Amino acid sequence: MQDINVRESHKRLLIQQIYRAQSMQRIVEAQSCECLTRYPSWEAAEGVFVEQFAASEYWDIVEATSEYRRQANELRREAMPICEAAGNW
């Protein structure tokens, strides 16, 4: 992620939203908010980006970022109480 040129910061935003959505999904699936569940390495999110979006055009990246943000926000509603109960929100 650090190697992404400043002019391509929209790609960095997409990777961040992929990571966030994956994190919320893991919390909900595991019904746990341990640090390793909520804050794993970035490899999985970077892998999704490389496989699905590395060659995408600007507007495709913007659209995908919006979709991952929406997914993360929906999952957040379920993940937040789990993390609050664990004292990790």
Buried (B, 14 or more C-beta within 10 A) or exposed (E): EEEBEEEEEBBBBBBBBBBBBBBBBBBBEEEBBEEEBBEBEBEBBBEBBEEEBEEBEEEEBBEBBEBBBEBBEEBBEBBBEBBEEBEBE
